[in-house]
């Protein structure tokens, strides 16, 4: 089976959670395709459509298919957060 181009992760960012600032994606990228955490915990995020959600106890070492534009410091307990696009 051929892999779809939109399923490929081409880059990523280390995340410092911030209540006020959206993630700084490169030009042409508007949101993540996945979130990865080194240390399990909660992640409070703004989704690509503007919805604010709290994801309880995200497992470490897993690519979570989430399209986010911001990760809040308030409510986020997971560590080593990365977003991939």
mmCIF file of the N, C-alpha and C atoms, coordinates in Angstrom:
data_MODEL
# 
_entry.id   MODEL 
# 
loop_
_atom_site.group_PDB 
_atom_site.id 
_atom_site.type_symbol 
_atom_site.label_atom_id 
_atom_site.label_alt_id 
_atom_site.label_comp_id 
_atom_site.label_asym_id 
_atom_site.label_entity_id 
_atom_site.label_seq_id 
_atom_site.pdbx_PDB_ins_code 
_atom_site.Cartn_x 
_atom_site.Cartn_y 
_atom_site.Cartn_z 
_atom_site.occupancy 
_atom_site.B_iso_or_equiv 
_atom_site.pdbx_formal_charge 
_atom_site.auth_seq_id 
_atom_site.auth_comp_id 
_atom_site.auth_asym_id 
_atom_site.auth_atom_id 
_atom_site.pdbx_PDB_model_num 
ATOM 1   N N  . UNK A 1 1  ? 0.847   -1.180 0.000  1.00 0.00 ? 1  UNK A N  1 
ATOM 2   C CA . UNK A 1 1  ? 0.000   0.000  0.000  1.00 0.00 ? 1  UNK A CA 1 
ATOM 3   C C  . UNK A 1 1  ? 0.889   1.238  0.000  1.00 0.00 ? 1  UNK A C  1 
ATOM 4   N N  . UNK A 1 2  ? 0.604   2.166  -0.874 1.00 0.00 ? 2  UNK A N  1 
ATOM 5   C CA . UNK A 1 2  ? 1.367   3.409  -0.967 1.00 0.00 ? 2  UNK A CA 1 
ATOM 6   C C  . UNK A 1 2  ? 1.013   4.331  0.193  1.00 0.00 ? 2  UNK A C  1 
ATOM 7   N N  . UNK A 1 3  ? 2.036   5.003  0.709  1.00 0.00 ? 3  UNK A N  1 
ATOM 8   C CA . UNK A 1 3  ? 1.811   5.950  1.799  1.00 0.00 ? 3  UNK A CA 1 
ATOM 9   C C  . UNK A 1 3  ? 1.348   7.281  1.229  1.00 0.00 ? 3  UNK A C  1 
ATOM 10  N N  . UNK A 1 4  ? 0.334   7.859  1.858  1.00 0.00 ? 4  UNK A N  1 
ATOM 11  C CA . UNK A 1 4  ? -0.159  9.163  1.429  1.00 0.00 ? 4  UNK A CA 1 
ATOM 12  C C  . UNK A 1 4  ? 0.795   10.249 1.891  1.00 0.00 ? 4  UNK A C  1 
ATOM 13  N N  . UNK A 1 5  ? 1.034   11.227 1.038  1.00 0.00 ? 5  UNK A N  1 
ATOM 14  C CA . UNK A 1 5  ? 1.956   12.315 1.365  1.00 0.00 ? 5  UNK A CA 1 
ATOM 15  C C  . UNK A 1 5  ? 1.505   13.070 2.605  1.00 0.00 ? 5  UNK A C  1 
ATOM 16  N N  . UNK A 1 6  ? 0.197   13.262 2.798  1.00 0.00 ? 6  UNK A N  1 
ATOM 17  C CA . UNK A 1 6  ? -0.267  14.040 3.943  1.00 0.00 ? 6  UNK A CA 1 
ATOM 18  C C  . UNK A 1 6  ? -0.136  13.288 5.262  1.00 0.00 ? 6  UNK A C  1 
ATOM 19  N N  . UNK A 1 7  ? 0.235   12.002 5.226  1.00 0.00 ? 7  UNK A N  1 
ATOM 20  C CA . UNK A 1 7  ? 0.462   11.235 6.442  1.00 0.00 ? 7  UNK A CA 1 
ATOM 21  C C  . UNK A 1 7  ? 1.918   11.315 6.910  1.00 0.00 ? 7  UNK A C  1 
ATOM 22  N N  . UNK A 1 8  ? 2.793   11.893 6.104  1.00 0.00 ? 8  UNK A N  1 
ATOM 23  C CA . UNK A 1 8  ? 4.206   11.960 6.423  1.00 0.00 ? 8  UNK A CA 1 
ATOM 24  C C  . UNK A 1 8  ? 4.469   13.167 7.327  1.00 0.00 ? 8  UNK A C  1 
ATOM 25  N N  . UNK A 1 9  ? 5.217   12.945 8.391  1.00 0.00 ? 9  UNK A N  1 
ATOM 26  C CA . UNK A 1 9  ? 5.623   14.037 9.277  1.00 0.00 ? 9  UNK A CA 1 
ATOM 27  C C  . UNK A 1 9  ? 6.940   14.586 8.750  1.00 0.00 ? 9  UNK A C  1 
ATOM 28  N N  . UNK A 1 10 ? 6.956   15.853 8.380  1.00 0.00 ? 10 UNK A N  1 
ATOM 29  C CA . UNK A 1 10 ? 8.134   16.430 7.726  1.00 0.00 ? 10 UNK A CA 1 
ATOM 30  C C  . UNK A 1 10 ? 8.967   17.324 8.623  1.00 0.00 ? 10 UNK A C  1 
ATOM 31  N N  . UNK A 1 11 ? 8.450   17.685 9.797  1.00 0.00 ? 11 UNK A N  1 
ATOM 32  C CA . UNK A 1 11 ? 9.191   18.555 10.699 1.00 0.00 ? 11 UNK A CA 1 
ATOM 33  C C  . UNK A 1 11 ? 8.562   18.555 12.068 1.00 0.00 ? 11 UNK A C  1 
ATOM 34  N N  . UNK A 1 12 ? 9.230   19.227 12.984 1.00 0.00 ? 12 UNK A N  1 
ATOM 35  C CA . UNK A 1 12 ? 8.698   19.282 14.336 1.00 0.00 ? 12 UNK A CA 1 
ATOM 36  C C  . UNK A 1 12 ? 9.247   20.455 15.127 1.00 0.00 ? 12 UNK A C  1 
ATOM 37  N N  . UNK A 1 13 ? 8.597   20.711 16.242 1.00 0.00 ? 13 UNK A N  1 
ATOM 38  C CA . UNK A 1 13 ? 8.989   21.789 17.143 1.00 0.00 ? 13 UNK A CA 1 
ATOM 39  C C  . UNK A 1 13 ? 9.006   21.278 18.575 1.00 0.00 ? 13 UNK A C  1 
ATOM 40  N N  . UNK A 1 14 ? 10.004  21.691 19.332 1.00 0.00 ? 14 UNK A N  1 
ATOM 41  C CA . UNK A 1 14 ? 9.974   21.512 20.782 1.00 0.00 ? 14 UNK A CA 1 
ATOM 42  C C  . UNK A 1 14 ? 9.020   22.565 21.315 1.00 0.00 ? 14 UNK A C  1 
ATOM 43  N N  . UNK A 1 15 ? 8.180   22.202 22.282 1.00 0.00 ? 15 UNK A N  1 
ATOM 44  C CA . UNK A 1 15 ? 7.157   23.114 22.772 1.00 0.00 ? 15 UNK A CA 1 
ATOM 45  C C  . UNK A 1 15 ? 7.478   23.589 24.183 1.00 0.00 ? 15 UNK A C  1 
ATOM 46  N N  . UNK A 1 16 ? 7.418   24.897 24.369 1.00 0.00 ? 16 UNK A N  1 
ATOM 47  C CA . UNK A 1 16 ? 7.373   25.489 25.693 1.00 0.00 ? 16 UNK A CA 1 
ATOM 48  C C  . UNK A 1 16 ? 5.936   25.976 25.857 1.00 0.00 ? 16 UNK A C  1 
ATOM 49  N N  . UNK A 1 17 ? 5.146   25.276 26.680 1.00 0.00 ? 17 UNK A N  1 
ATOM 50  C CA . UNK A 1 17 ? 3.739   25.668 26.826 1.00 0.00 ? 17 UNK A CA 1 
ATOM 51  C C  . UNK A 1 17 ? 3.611   27.141 27.204 1.00 0.00 ? 17 UNK A C  1 
ATOM 52  N N  . UNK A 1 18 ? 2.618   27.813 26.599 1.00 0.00 ? 18 UNK A N  1 
ATOM 53  C CA . UNK A 1 18 ? 2.429   29.248 26.790 1.00 0.00 ? 18 UNK A CA 1 
ATOM 54  C C  . UNK A 1 18 ? 0.939   29.557 26.683 1.00 0.00 ? 18 UNK A C  1 
ATOM 55  N N  . UNK A 1 19 ? 0.418   30.278 27.656 1.00 0.00 ? 19 UNK A N  1 
ATOM 56  C CA . UNK A 1 19 ? -1.007  30.599 27.676 1.00 0.00 ? 19 UNK A CA 1 
ATOM 57  C C  . UNK A 1 19 ? -1.404  31.660 26.653 1.00 0.00 ? 19 UNK A C  1 
ATOM 58  N N  . UNK A 1 20 ? -0.456  32.437 26.135 1.00 0.00 ? 20 UNK A N  1 
ATOM 59  C CA . UNK A 1 20 ? -0.769  33.583 25.284 1.00 0.00 ? 20 UNK A CA 1 
ATOM 60  C C  . UNK A 1 20 ? -0.350  33.447 23.832 1.00 0.00 ? 20 UNK A C  1 
ATOM 61  N N  . UNK A 1 21 ? 0.591   32.557 23.530 1.00 0.00 ? 21 UNK A N  1 
ATOM 62  C CA . UNK A 1 21 ? 1.216   32.558 22.216 1.00 0.00 ? 21 UNK A CA 1 
ATOM 63  C C  . UNK A 1 21 ? 0.986   31.248 21.463 1.00 0.00 ? 21 UNK A C  1 
ATOM 64  N N  . UNK A 1 22 ? 0.564   31.372 20.205 1.00 0.00 ? 22 UNK A N  1 
ATOM 65  C CA . UNK A 1 22 ? 0.435   30.196 19.346 1.00 0.00 ? 22 UNK A CA 1 
ATOM 66  C C  . UNK A 1 22 ? 1.816   29.653 18.997 1.00 0.00 ? 22 UNK A C  1 
ATOM 67  N N  . UNK A 1 23 ? 1.854   28.402 18.581 1.00 0.00 ? 23 UNK A N  1 
ATOM 68  C CA . UNK A 1 23 ? 3.099   27.780 18.158 1.00 0.00 ? 23 UNK A CA 1 
ATOM 69  C C  . UNK A 1 23 ? 3.612   28.449 16.887 1.00 0.00 ? 23 UNK A C  1 
ATOM 70  N N  . UNK A 1 24 ? 4.918   28.518 16.732 1.00 0.00 ? 24 UNK A N  1 
ATOM 71  C CA . UNK A 1 24 ? 5.544   29.201 15.589 1.00 0.00 ? 24 UNK A CA 1 
ATOM 72  C C  . UNK A 1 24 ? 5.905   28.188 14.514 1.00 0.00 ? 24 UNK A C  1 
ATOM 73  N N  . UNK A 1 25 ? 4.921   27.839 13.700 1.00 0.00 ? 25 UNK A N  1 
ATOM 74  C CA . UNK A 1 25 ? 5.159   26.905 12.600 1.00 0.00 ? 25 UNK A CA 1 
ATOM 75  C C  . UNK A 1 25 ? 5.814   27.639 11.438 1.00 0.00 ? 25 UNK A C  1 
ATOM 76  N N  . UNK A 1 26 ? 6.551   26.900 10.595 1.00 0.00 ? 26 UNK A N  1 
ATOM 77  C CA . UNK A 1 26 ? 7.132   27.549 9.415  1.00 0.00 ? 26 UNK A CA 1 
ATOM 78  C C  . UNK A 1 26 ? 6.047   27.953 8.418  1.00 0.00 ? 26 UNK A C  1 
ATOM 79  N N  . UNK A 1 27 ? 6.385   28.851 7.542  1.00 0.00 ? 27 UNK A N  1 
ATOM 80  C CA . UNK A 1 27 ? 5.453   29.334 6.525  1.00 0.00 ? 27 UNK A CA 1 
ATOM 81  C C  . UNK A 1 27 ? 4.830   28.152 5.784  1.00 0.00 ? 27 UNK A C  1 
ATOM 82  N N  . UNK A 1 28 ? 3.532   28.221 5.601  1.00 0.00 ? 28 UNK A N  1 
ATOM 83  C CA . UNK A 1 28 ? 2.812   27.174 4.900  1.00 0.00 ? 28 UNK A CA 1 
ATOM 84  C C  . UNK A 1 28 ? 2.241   26.093 5.806  1.00 0.00 ? 28 UNK A C  1 
ATOM 85  N N  . UNK A 1 29 ? 2.620   26.114 7.080  1.00 0.00 ? 29 UNK A N  1 
ATOM 86  C CA . UNK A 1 29 ? 2.103   25.146 8.048  1.00 0.00 ? 29 UNK A CA 1 
ATOM 87  C C  . UNK A 1 29 ? 1.267   25.896 9.070  1.00 0.00 ? 29 UNK A C  1 
ATOM 88  N N  . UNK A 1 30 ? 0.048   25.448 9.294  1.00 0.00 ? 30 UNK A N  1 
ATOM 89  C CA . UNK A 1 30 ? -0.850  26.173 10.192 1.00 0.00 ? 30 UNK A CA 1 
ATOM 90  C C  . UNK A 1 30 ? -1.130  25.447 11.501 1.00 0.00 ? 30 UNK A C  1 
ATOM 91  N N  . UNK A 1 31 ? -0.840  24.138 11.553 1.00 0.00 ? 31 UNK A N  1 
ATOM 92  C CA . UNK A 1 31 ? -1.104  23.373 12.767 1.00 0.00 ? 31 UNK A CA 1 
ATOM 93  C C  . UNK A 1 31 ? -0.289  22.089 12.743 1.00 0.00 ? 31 UNK A C  1 
ATOM 94  N N  . UNK A 1 32 ? -0.292  21.399 13.867 1.00 0.00 ? 32 UNK A N  1 
ATOM 95  C CA . UNK A 1 32 ? 0.426   20.131 13.947 1.00 0.00 ? 32 UNK A CA 1 
ATOM 96  C C  . UNK A 1 32 ? -0.387  19.004 13.316 1.00 0.00 ? 32 UNK A C  1 
ATOM 97  N N  . UNK A 1 33 ? 0.289   17.912 13.021 1.00 0.00 ? 33 UNK A N  1 
ATOM 98  C CA . UNK A 1 33 ? -0.374  16.666 12.639 1.00 0.00 ? 33 UNK A CA 1 
ATOM 99  C C  . UNK A 1 33 ? -0.361  15.683 13.799 1.00 0.00 ? 33 UNK A C  1 
ATOM 100 N N  . UNK A 1 34 ? 0.556   15.906 14.751 1.00 0.00 ? 34 UNK A N  1 
ATOM 101 C CA . UNK A 1 34 ? 0.682   15.002 15.891 1.00 0.00 ? 34 UNK A CA 1 
ATOM 102 C C  . UNK A 1 34 ? 1.339   15.732 17.052 1.00 0.00 ? 34 UNK A C  1 
ATOM 103 N N  . UNK A 1 35 ? 1.066   15.218 18.259 1.00 0.00 ? 35 UNK A N  1 
ATOM 104 C CA . UNK A 1 35 ? 1.709   15.687 19.481 1.00 0.00 ? 35 UNK A CA 1 
ATOM 105 C C  . UNK A 1 35 ? 2.378   14.477 20.127 1.00 0.00 ? 35 UNK A C  1 
ATOM 106 N N  . UNK A 1 36 ? 3.599   14.666 20.601 1.00 0.00 ? 36 UNK A N  1 
ATOM 107 C CA . UNK A 1 36 ? 4.378   13.606 21.239 1.00 0.00 ? 36 UNK A CA 1 
ATOM 108 C C  . UNK A 1 36 ? 4.844   14.128 22.589 1.00 0.00 ? 36 UNK A C  1 
ATOM 109 N N  . UNK A 1 37 ? 4.743   13.322 23.634 1.00 0.00 ? 37 UNK A N  1 
ATOM 110 C CA . UNK A 1 37 ? 5.231   13.730 24.952 1.00 0.00 ? 37 UNK A CA 1 
ATOM 111 C C  . UNK A 1 37 ? 6.225   12.691 25.470 1.00 0.00 ? 37 UNK A C  1 
ATOM 112 N N  . UNK A 1 38 ? 7.307   13.174 26.085 1.00 0.00 ? 38 UNK A N  1 
ATOM 113 C CA . UNK A 1 38 ? 8.296   12.280 26.697 1.00 0.00 ? 38 UNK A CA 1 
ATOM 114 C C  . UNK A 1 38 ? 7.802   11.771 28.046 1.00 0.00 ? 38 UNK A C  1 
ATOM 115 N N  . UNK A 1 39 ? 7.103   12.640 28.786 1.00 0.00 ? 39 UNK A N  1 
ATOM 116 C CA . UNK A 1 39 ? 6.581   12.285 30.098 1.00 0.00 ? 39 UNK A CA 1 
ATOM 117 C C  . UNK A 1 39 ? 5.070   12.409 30.112 1.00 0.00 ? 39 UNK A C  1 
ATOM 118 N N  . UNK A 1 40 ? 4.380   11.335 30.427 1.00 0.00 ? 40 UNK A N  1 
ATOM 119 C CA . UNK A 1 40 ? 2.913   11.309 30.407 1.00 0.00 ? 40 UNK A CA 1 
ATOM 120 C C  . UNK A 1 40 ? 2.326   12.413 31.272 1.00 0.00 ? 40 UNK A C  1 
ATOM 121 N N  . UNK A 1 41 ? 1.158   12.888 30.869 1.00 0.00 ? 41 UNK A N  1 
ATOM 122 C CA . UNK A 1 41 ? 0.462   13.915 31.641 1.00 0.00 ? 41 UNK A CA 1 
ATOM 123 C C  . UNK A 1 41 ? -0.626  14.558 30.817 1.00 0.00 ? 41 UNK A C  1 
ATOM 124 N N  . UNK A 1 42 ? -1.204  15.601 31.382 1.00 0.00 ? 42 UNK A N  1 
ATOM 125 C CA . UNK A 1 42 ? -2.285  16.322 30.713 1.00 0.00 ? 42 UNK A CA 1 
ATOM 126 C C  . UNK A 1 42 ? -1.720  17.353 29.743 1.00 0.00 ? 42 UNK A C  1 
ATOM 127 N N  . UNK A 1 43 ? -2.449  17.598 28.665 1.00 0.00 ? 43 UNK A N  1 
ATOM 128 C CA . UNK A 1 43 ? -2.090  18.640 27.706 1.00 0.00 ? 43 UNK A CA 1 
ATOM 129 C C  . UNK A 1 43 ? -3.332  19.478 27.431 1.00 0.00 ? 43 UNK A C  1 
ATOM 130 N N  . UNK A 1 44 ? -3.233  20.767 27.744 1.00 0.00 ? 44 UNK A N  1 
ATOM 131 C CA . UNK A 1 44 ? -4.304  21.725 27.456 1.00 0.00 ? 44 UNK A CA 1 
ATOM 132 C C  . UNK A 1 44 ? -3.921  22.426 26.161 1.00 0.00 ? 44 UNK A C  1 
ATOM 133 N N  . UNK A 1 45 ? -4.819  22.383 25.177 1.00 0.00 ? 45 UNK A N  1 
ATOM 134 C CA . UNK A 1 45 ? -4.452  22.865 23.845 1.00 0.00 ? 45 UNK A CA 1 
ATOM 135 C C  . UNK A 1 45 ? -5.595  23.601 23.164 1.00 0.00 ? 45 UNK A C  1 
ATOM 136 N N  . UNK A 1 46 ? -5.197  24.395 22.166 1.00 0.00 ? 46 UNK A N  1 
ATOM 137 C CA . UNK A 1 46 ? -6.147  24.976 21.224 1.00 0.00 ? 46 UNK A CA 1 
ATOM 138 C C  . UNK A 1 46 ? -6.007  24.161 19.939 1.00 0.00 ? 46 UNK A C  1 
ATOM 139 N N  . UNK A 1 47 ? -7.126  23.602 19.496 1.00 0.00 ? 47 UNK A N  1 
ATOM 140 C CA . UNK A 1 47 ? -7.137  22.802 18.283 1.00 0.00 ? 47 UNK A CA 1 
ATOM 141 C C  . UNK A 1 47 ? -7.110  23.717 17.051 1.00 0.00 ? 47 UNK A C  1 
ATOM 142 N N  . UNK A 1 48 ? -6.886  23.142 15.887 1.00 0.00 ? 48 UNK A N  1 
ATOM 143 C CA . UNK A 1 48 ? -6.810  23.909 14.646 1.00 0.00 ? 48 UNK A CA 1 
ATOM 144 C C  . UNK A 1 48 ? -8.083  24.699 14.370 1.00 0.00 ? 48 UNK A C  1 
ATOM 145 N N  . UNK A 1 49 ? -9.239  24.209 14.844 1.00 0.00 ? 49 UNK A N  1 
ATOM 146 C CA . UNK A 1 49 ? -10.503 24.916 14.606 1.00 0.00 ? 49 UNK A CA 1 
ATOM 147 C C  . UNK A 1 49 ? -10.820 25.942 15.693 1.00 0.00 ? 49 UNK A C  1 
ATOM 148 N N  . UNK A 1 50 ? -9.903  26.128 16.669 1.00 0.00 ? 50 UNK A N  1 
ATOM 149 C CA . UNK A 1 50 ? -10.091 27.108 17.730 1.00 0.00 ? 50 UNK A CA 1 
ATOM 150 C C  . UNK A 1 50 ? -10.669 26.543 19.012 1.00 0.00 ? 50 UNK A C  1 
ATOM 151 N N  . UNK A 1 51 ? -11.074 25.294 19.007 1.00 0.00 ? 51 UNK A N  1 
ATOM 152 C CA . UNK A 1 51 ? -11.617 24.650 20.197 1.00 0.00 ? 51 UNK A CA 1 
ATOM 153 C C  . UNK A 1 51 ? -10.524 24.472 21.244 1.00 0.00 ? 51 UNK A C  1 
ATOM 154 N N  . UNK A 1 52 ? -10.838 24.795 22.494 1.00 0.00 ? 52 UNK A N  1 
ATOM 155 C CA . UNK A 1 52 ? -9.905  24.562 23.598 1.00 0.00 ? 52 UNK A CA 1 
ATOM 156 C C  . UNK A 1 52 ? -10.292 23.274 24.299 1.00 0.00 ? 52 UNK A C  1 
ATOM 157 N N  . UNK A 1 53 ? -9.316  22.370 24.420 1.00 0.00 ? 53 UNK A N  1 
ATOM 158 C CA . UNK A 1 53 ? -9.572  21.066 25.028 1.00 0.00 ? 53 UNK A CA 1 
ATOM 159 C C  . UNK A 1 53 ? -8.459  20.691 25.985 1.00 0.00 ? 53 UNK A C  1 
ATOM 160 N N  . UNK A 1 54 ? -8.816  19.898 26.988 1.00 0.00 ? 54 UNK A N  1 
ATOM 161 C CA . UNK A 1 54 ? -7.835  19.313 27.893 1.00 0.00 ? 54 UNK A CA 1 
ATOM 162 C C  . UNK A 1 54 ? -7.795  17.821 27.614 1.00 0.00 ? 54 UNK A C  1 
ATOM 163 N N  . UNK A 1 55 ? -6.627  17.326 27.243 1.00 0.00 ? 55 UNK A N  1 
ATOM 164 C CA . UNK A 1 55 ? -6.425  15.901 27.018 1.00 0.00 ? 55 UNK A CA 1 
ATOM 165 C C  . UNK A 1 55 ? -5.803  15.321 28.277 1.00 0.00 ? 55 UNK A C  1 
ATOM 166 N N  . UNK A 1 56 ? -6.559  14.476 28.954 1.00 0.00 ? 56 UNK A N  1 
ATOM 167 C CA . UNK A 1 56 ? -6.124  13.896 30.225 1.00 0.00 ? 56 UNK A CA 1 
ATOM 168 C C  . UNK A 1 56 ? -5.150  12.747 30.004 1.00 0.00 ? 56 UNK A C  1 
ATOM 169 N N  . UNK A 1 57 ? -4.025  12.826 30.719 1.00 0.00 ? 57 UNK A N  1 
ATOM 170 C CA . UNK A 1 57 ? -3.069  11.729 30.815 1.00 0.00 ? 57 UNK A CA 1 
ATOM 171 C C  . UNK A 1 57 ? -2.655  11.157 29.452 1.00 0.00 ? 57 UNK A C  1 
ATOM 172 N N  . UNK A 1 58 ? -2.114  12.010 28.583 1.00 0.00 ? 58 UNK A N  1 
ATOM 173 C CA . UNK A 1 58 ? -1.574  11.515 27.322 1.00 0.00 ? 58 UNK A CA 1 
ATOM 174 C C  . UNK A 1 58 ? -0.400  10.588 27.617 1.00 0.00 ? 58 UNK A C  1 
ATOM 175 N N  . UNK A 1 59 ? -0.386  9.455  26.971 1.00 0.00 ? 59 UNK A N  1 
ATOM 176 C CA . UNK A 1 59 ? 0.677   8.472  27.173 1.00 0.00 ? 59 UNK A CA 1 
ATOM 177 C C  . UNK A 1 59 ? 1.987   8.968  26.566 1.00 0.00 ? 59 UNK A C  1 
ATOM 178 N N  . UNK A 1 60 ? 3.083   8.647  27.235 1.00 0.00 ? 60 UNK A N  1 
ATOM 179 C CA . UNK A 1 60 ? 4.412   8.999  26.737 1.00 0.00 ? 60 UNK A CA 1 
ATOM 180 C C  . UNK A 1 60 ? 4.811   8.046  25.613 1.00 0.00 ? 60 UNK A C  1 
ATOM 181 N N  . UNK A 1 61 ? 5.618   8.560  24.692 1.00 0.00 ? 61 UNK A N  1 
ATOM 182 C CA . UNK A 1 61 ? 6.172   7.726  23.642 1.00 0.00 ? 61 UNK A CA 1 
ATOM 183 C C  . UNK A 1 61 ? 5.200   7.343  22.547 1.00 0.00 ? 61 UNK A C  1 
ATOM 184 N N  . UNK A 1 62 ? 4.106   8.106  22.417 1.00 0.00 ? 62 UNK A N  1 
ATOM 185 C CA . UNK A 1 62 ? 3.075   7.809  21.421 1.00 0.00 ? 62 UNK A CA 1 
ATOM 186 C C  . UNK A 1 62 ? 2.844   9.055  20.565 1.00 0.00 ? 62 UNK A C  1 
ATOM 187 N N  . UNK A 1 63 ? 2.666   8.867  19.264 1.00 0.00 ? 63 UNK A N  1 
ATOM 188 C CA . UNK A 1 63 ? 2.280   9.968  18.389 1.00 0.00 ? 63 UNK A CA 1 
ATOM 189 C C  . UNK A 1 63 ? 0.768   10.115 18.464 1.00 0.00 ? 63 UNK A C  1 
ATOM 190 N N  . UNK A 1 64 ? 0.313   11.163 19.134 1.00 0.00 ? 64 UNK A N  1 
ATOM 191 C CA . UNK A 1 64 ? -1.114  11.437 19.276 1.00 0.00 ? 64 UNK A CA 1 
ATOM 192 C C  . UNK A 1 64 ? -1.533  12.314 18.099 1.00 0.00 ? 64 UNK A C  1 
ATOM 193 N N  . UNK A 1 65 ? -2.465  11.840 17.300 1.00 0.00 ? 65 UNK A N  1 
ATOM 194 C CA . UNK A 1 65 ? -2.887  12.555 16.082 1.00 0.00 ? 65 UNK A CA 1 
ATOM 195 C C  . UNK A 1 65 ? -3.798  13.717 16.466 1.00 0.00 ? 65 UNK A C  1 
ATOM 196 N N  . UNK A 1 66 ? -3.175  14.838 16.777 1.00 0.00 ? 66 UNK A N  1 
ATOM 197 C CA . UNK A 1 66 ? -3.884  16.040 17.208 1.00 0.00 ? 66 UNK A CA 1 
ATOM 198 C C  . UNK A 1 66 ? -3.394  17.223 16.384 1.00 0.00 ? 66 UNK A C  1 
ATOM 199 N N  . UNK A 1 67 ? -4.326  17.988 15.851 1.00 0.00 ? 67 UNK A N  1 
ATOM 200 C CA . UNK A 1 67 ? -3.984  19.206 15.103 1.00 0.00 ? 67 UNK A CA 1 
ATOM 201 C C  . UNK A 1 67 ? -4.144  20.396 16.039 1.00 0.00 ? 67 UNK A C  1 
ATOM 202 N N  . UNK A 1 68 ? -3.036  20.840 16.616 1.00 0.00 ? 68 UNK A N  1 
ATOM 203 C CA . UNK A 1 68 ? -3.074  21.929 17.583 1.00 0.00 ? 68 UNK A CA 1 
ATOM 204 C C  . UNK A 1 68 ? -2.328  23.146 17.066 1.00 0.00 ? 68 UNK A C  1 
ATOM 205 N N  . UNK A 1 69 ? -2.711  24.327 17.600 1.00 0.00 ? 69 UNK A N  1 
ATOM 206 C CA . UNK A 1 69 ? -2.014  25.570 17.274 1.00 0.00 ? 69 UNK A CA 1 
ATOM 207 C C  . UNK A 1 69 ? -1.383  26.205 18.515 1.00 0.00 ? 69 UNK A C  1 
ATOM 208 N N  . UNK A 1 70 ? -1.803  25.759 19.698 1.00 0.00 ? 70 UNK A N  1 
ATOM 209 C CA . UNK A 1 70 ? -1.243  26.279 20.946 1.00 0.00 ? 70 UNK A CA 1 
ATOM 210 C C  . UNK A 1 70 ? -1.335  25.203 22.013 1.00 0.00 ? 70 UNK A C  1 
ATOM 211 N N  . UNK A 1 71 ? -0.334  25.187 22.889 1.00 0.00 ? 71 UNK A N  1 
ATOM 212 C CA . UNK A 1 71 ? -0.385  24.343 24.083 1.00 0.00 ? 71 UNK A CA 1 
ATOM 213 C C  . UNK A 1 71 ? -0.217  25.266 25.278 1.00 0.00 ? 71 UNK A C  1 
ATOM 214 N N  . UNK A 1 72 ? -1.243  25.270 26.132 1.00 0.00 ? 72 UNK A N  1 
ATOM 215 C CA . UNK A 1 72 ? -1.256  26.140 27.306 1.00 0.00 ? 72 UNK A CA 1 
ATOM 216 C C  . UNK A 1 72 ? -0.311  25.637 28.390 1.00 0.00 ? 72 UNK A C  1 
ATOM 217 N N  . UNK A 1 73 ? 0.277   26.573 29.135 1.00 0.00 ? 73 UNK A N  1 
ATOM 218 C CA . UNK A 1 73 ? 1.042   26.178 30.314 1.00 0.00 ? 73 UNK A CA 1 
ATOM 219 C C  . UNK A 1 73 ? 0.086   25.820 31.453 1.00 0.00 ? 73 UNK A C  1 
ATOM 220 N N  . UNK A 1 74 ? -1.005  26.577 31.579 1.00 0.00 ? 74 UNK A N  1 
ATOM 221 C CA . UNK A 1 74 ? -2.010  26.286 32.606 1.00 0.00 ? 74 UNK A CA 1 
ATOM 222 C C  . UNK A 1 74 ? -2.756  25.016 32.228 1.00 0.00 ? 74 UNK A C  1 
ATOM 223 N N  . UNK A 1 75 ? -2.699  24.023 33.077 1.00 0.00 ? 75 UNK A N  1 
ATOM 224 C CA . UNK A 1 75 ? -3.401  22.764 32.834 1.00 0.00 ? 75 UNK A CA 1 
ATOM 225 C C  . UNK A 1 75 ? -2.557  21.698 32.180 1.00 0.00 ? 75 UNK A C  1 
ATOM 226 N N  . UNK A 1 76 ? -1.368  22.059 31.698 1.00 0.00 ? 76 UNK A N  1 
ATOM 227 C CA . UNK A 1 76 ? -0.500  21.079 31.055 1.00 0.00 ? 76 UNK A CA 1 
ATOM 228 C C  . UNK A 1 76 ? 0.524   20.555 32.067 1.00 0.00 ? 76 UNK A C  1 
ATOM 229 N N  . UNK A 1 77 ? 0.543   19.234 32.230 1.00 0.00 ? 77 UNK A N  1 
ATOM 230 C CA . UNK A 1 77 ? 1.483   18.596 33.153 1.00 0.00 ? 77 UNK A CA 1 
ATOM 231 C C  . UNK A 1 77 ? 2.443   17.659 32.432 1.00 0.00 ? 77 UNK A C  1 
ATOM 232 N N  . UNK A 1 78 ? 2.166   17.308 31.181 1.00 0.00 ? 78 UNK A N  1 
ATOM 233 C CA . UNK A 1 78 ? 3.059   16.460 30.405 1.00 0.00 ? 78 UNK A CA 1 
ATOM 234 C C  . UNK A 1 78 ? 4.373   17.186 30.195 1.00 0.00 ? 78 UNK A C  1 
ATOM 235 N N  . UNK A 1 79 ? 5.446   16.426 30.019 1.00 0.00 ? 79 UNK A N  1 
ATOM 236 C CA . UNK A 1 79 ? 6.774   17.023 29.813 1.00 0.00 ? 79 UNK A CA 1 
ATOM 237 C C  . UNK A 1 79 ? 7.375   16.546 28.501 1.00 0.00 ? 79 UNK A C  1 
ATOM 238 N N  . UNK A 1 80 ? 8.380   17.292 28.042 1.00 0.00 ? 80 UNK A N  1 
ATOM 239 C CA . UNK A 1 80 ? 9.053   16.936 26.807 1.00 0.00 ? 80 UNK A CA 1 
ATOM 240 C C  . UNK A 1 80 ? 8.096   16.936 25.628 1.00 0.00 ? 80 UNK A C  1 
ATOM 241 N N  . UNK A 1 81 ? 7.309   17.992 25.506 1.00 0.00 ? 81 UNK A N  1 
ATOM 242 C CA . UNK A 1 81 ? 6.270   18.050 24.472 1.00 0.00 ? 81 UNK A CA 1 
ATOM 243 C C  . UNK A 1 81 ? 6.872   18.480 23.138 1.00 0.00 ? 81 UNK A C  1 
ATOM 244 N N  . UNK A 1 82 ? 6.485   17.754 22.116 1.00 0.00 ? 82 UNK A N  1 
ATOM 245 C CA . UNK A 1 82 ? 6.884   18.083 20.742 1.00 0.00 ? 82 UNK A CA 1 
ATOM 246 C C  . UNK A 1 82 ? 5.644   18.048 19.877 1.00 0.00 ? 82 UNK A C  1 
ATOM 247 N N  . UNK A 1 83 ? 5.576   18.949 18.893 1.00 0.00 ? 83 UNK A N  1 
ATOM 248 C CA . UNK A 1 83 ? 4.528   18.878 17.881 1.00 0.00 ? 83 UNK A CA 1 
ATOM 249 C C  . UNK A 1 83 ? 5.199   18.571 16.562 1.00 0.00 ? 83 UNK A C  1 
ATOM 250 N N  . UNK A 1 84 ? 4.537   17.744 15.768 1.00 0.00 ? 84 UNK A N  1 
ATOM 251 C CA . UNK A 1 84 ? 5.081   17.336 14.488 1.00 0.00 ? 84 UNK A CA 1 
ATOM 252 C C  . UNK A 1 84 ? 4.111   17.756 13.391 1.00 0.00 ? 84 UNK A C  1 
ATOM 253 N N  . UNK A 1 85 ? 4.659   18.125 12.257 1.00 0.00 ? 85 UNK A N  1 
ATOM 254 C CA . UNK A 1 85 ? 3.842   18.591 11.144 1.00 0.00 ? 85 UNK A CA 1 
ATOM 255 C C  . UNK A 1 85 ? 4.325   17.975 9.845  1.00 0.00 ? 85 UNK A C  1 
# 
